[in-house]
């Protein structure tokens, strides 16, 4: 910047005003500075600026990547919200590896990101000691069970969503209802199964252990779980899957068995990924507000940056039933 100022015959503060466009500079002076910048091939240093203002305008995000499109749709909402608020996003994929997660976490913290979003496998909890080492960097846990780390938490109301999905099937006349549950060490999956059981109990319907099968929340997990359910007699009339990714696998298993949705077996999912509306028939599902989740996470983080001493927040998103063609009236 000093070289540019010397070449243009102005002060460094005037060069700064032109670069940041934060104060009036005459057009003639602006043109001289712009020409000097071009001649010297000068580029402002974001690092130097961040050291000066003690802000990087960068947010880090830890995510366990998955074939489940839900996560990519959440990241899309987060990135859009960052861009709209003038922040950049650094995304680190942990691949479900606890050591990799903590190494990525330390890298983000050492880079002095302004805030941190964490959306990982909850059986691998980030190092609280590591987070406490950087107390000035706030964090938000997304789609997690409560975490004893002082972070703000944003969750889906999975208990209500599981209950809503099952109640809808019951209201449509289905009685033999199966559930493809997610791994029970994951709170959302556990609560969705609990919601299923609750709705069945309130309707006075039995829940056979043969009708509850676990999947891994991936496409293949839904395929294998539905293949297992097809060995049950009598066959279930309807299936509640704990996420839409497994519902895709369910459709494939039913197709291979020569069965139709919803004529032979109705299917309801959870998440409302974009693919759900393009399945054949389009999938009835519980909508998770993914764009709103990303926007809320960023706004919560920015609020925490501005008010670091504010009390910890637990924000719960309300699920919504989206009715499509995979459930009929019996």
ABEGO torsion letter per residue (X at the ends): XAAAAAAAGBBAAAAAAAAAGABBBBAAAAAAAAAAAAAAGBBBBAAAAAAAAGBAGBBBBBBBBBABAAAAAAAAAAAAAAAAAGBBBBBBBAGGBAAAAAAAAAAAAAAGBABBBBBBBAABBBBAAAAAABAABBBBBBGBBBBBAGBBBBBBBAAAAAAAAAAAAAAAGBABBBBBBBBAABAAAAAAAAAAAAAAAAAGBBBBAAABBBBAGBAAAAAAAAAAAAABOBBBABBBBABAAAAAAAAAAAAAAGBBOAAABBBBBBGGBAAAAABOBBBBBBBBBAAAAAAAAAAAAAAAAABAABBBBBBBBBBBBBBBAABBBX
